[in-house]
Amino acid sequence: MACGMMRGVTGRLMLLDTASLYFRAYFGVPDSVKAPDGTPVNAVRGLLDFIDRLVKDHRPEHLVACMDADWRPHWRVELIPSYKAHRVAEERPAGPDTEEVPDTLSPQVPVIEAVLDALGIARVGVAGYEADDVIGTYTARATGPVDIVTGDRDLYQLVDDARGVRVLYPIKGVGTLALTDEAALREKYGVDGRGYADLALLRGDPSDGLPGVAGIGEKTAAKLLAEFGDLAGILAAVDDPRAKLTPTQRKRLTEAAPYLAVAPKVVRVAGDVPLPDVDTALPHAPRDAAALDGLAARWGLGGSLQRLLTTLGA
């Protein structure tokens, strides 16, 4: 099943890191935007406005809203127990832990899912994996150019000029996007897409509970990667007394060896997720117009939904 998944996806593929985008919409659109019954729908409408803008500006032929079926997969936590630990609202022995999410955002997520489904926009989440992993797998299998839309820098590791893979990173709300290609990465971080995961795991990321290597920040990590090529090269240098490492760097990297042994698997996105067989083509008309009308009335989706329908039909 997994192999035939990308048949027919030859044009531009746009992959949405959906949770990262509806979080941004939630904080970027005032919560005075409400359904007729007074329930806030700022994340729903904000996300629809965002998708409308993305489709208008970038004209993808395929669009997938990638979801976190598990935002903190057990296999990552087993390797690094602190992974996203500070965001856990409730630990569950069976199934994914519950993530801390603002009270008025949680109820909007099922509405977002129902609206995407009624529109006919492919929505893919895979048990045991994060949206990043779904994005990584679609990217690995794509034959045409790929636009990844995310507010999460972790996905910079997928940027690849030769394959036409770039990241569209929202800077301000959802209106302004930074187009990130390898030149942008080299200018800002001193690495290309392939080197970004190594940079991230050396530097660490408090927002994901990744400790990194003590005393090695972004600039030092970039210098080490420039000198030794990649993480494997840096680790080989630690064991080579002639390699150009300061005594402190050597000591810190040696002490971090247990972390560096497992961090690559945690930080690198999976490229082999068993994707379901879904139609990724951008819809030009709603899949279920009656359901969409009902959702529009129930949640007061008004102009946001109308604008997106007009863009999709254009």
ABEGO torsion letter per residue (X at the ends): XAAAAABGBABBBBBBBAAAAAAAAAAABBAABBBAAGBBAAAAAAAAAAAAAAAAAAGBABBBBBBBABABBAAAAAABAABGAAABABBBABEBBBBBBBAAAAAAAAAAAAAAAAAGBBBBBBBGBBAAAAAAAAAAABABBBBBBBABAAAAAABBAAAGBBBBBBABEAABBBBBBAAAAAAAAGBBAAAAAAAAAAAEBAAAGBAEBBGBBAAAAAAAAAAAGBAAAAAAAAABAABBBBAAAAAAAAAAAAAAAAAAAAABBBAABBBBBBBABBBABBABAAAAAAAAAAAGAEAAAAAAAAAAAX
